[in-house]
Amino acid sequence: MSHTISEDCISCGACSGECPEQAISEGDGKYEIDAARCVDCGACAGVCPVEAISAPAA
């Protein structure tokens, strides 16, 4: 599982620049995380101004 970006995303792009795996890209109306590239480091979640990024369920 990878982190996910909810519909609360405001497309600010803050998360994309923080991802060490370049797994985040601009999608249709919000940013998206490529699950195949995400290593669940959480760097993206730490910079999201609207807390739209969540960790995978345990």
C-alpha positions as CSV (number, residue, x, y, z in Angstrom):
1,M,0.0,0.0,0.0
2,S,1.1,3.6,-0.5
3,H,0.0,6.9,0.8
4,T,-3.1,8.4,-0.8
5,I,-4.2,11.9,-1.7
6,S,-7.8,12.7,-1.0
7,E,-10.3,15.0,-2.8
8,D,-9.3,17.7,-0.3
9,C,-6.1,18.3,-2.3
10,I,-5.9,21.9,-3.5
11,S,-3.2,21.1,-6.2
12,C,-0.6,23.4,-4.6
13,G,2.3,21.0,-5.5
14,A,4.0,21.1,-2.2
15,C,4.0,17.3,-1.9
16,S,5.5,16.7,-5.3
17,G,8.7,18.5,-4.6
18,E,9.2,16.6,-1.3
19,C,8.8,13.1,-2.7
20,P,12.3,11.4,-2.9
21,E,10.9,8.8,-5.3
22,Q,9.2,11.3,-7.7
23,A,6.0,9.3,-7.2
24,I,3.7,12.3,-7.1
25,S,2.3,14.0,-10.2
26,E,-0.5,16.3,-11.1
27,G,-3.6,14.5,-12.0
28,D,-7.1,15.5,-13.0
29,G,-8.1,18.1,-10.4
30,K,-5.7,16.9,-7.7
31,Y,-2.2,15.4,-7.3
32,E,-1.8,11.6,-7.4
33,I,0.6,9.1,-6.0
34,D,2.0,6.3,-8.1
35,A,1.6,3.3,-5.8
36,A,4.4,1.4,-7.6
37,R,7.0,4.1,-6.8
38,C,5.8,5.2,-3.3
39,V,8.0,3.9,-0.4
40,D,5.7,5.2,2.3
41,C,8.3,7.6,3.7
42,G,5.6,10.2,4.6
43,A,7.7,13.2,3.4
44,C,4.7,14.3,1.3
45,A,2.2,14.2,4.2
46,G,4.4,16.4,6.3
47,V,4.2,19.3,3.9
48,C,0.6,19.1,2.8
49,P,-1.1,22.4,4.0
50,V,-4.6,20.8,4.0
51,E,-3.7,17.4,5.4
52,A,-5.0,15.7,2.2
53,I,-2.4,12.9,2.3
54,S,-2.9,9.8,4.4
55,A,-0.8,6.8,5.3
56,P,-1.9,3.3,4.3
57,A,-4.2,1.5,6.7
58,A,-2.4,-0.9,9.0
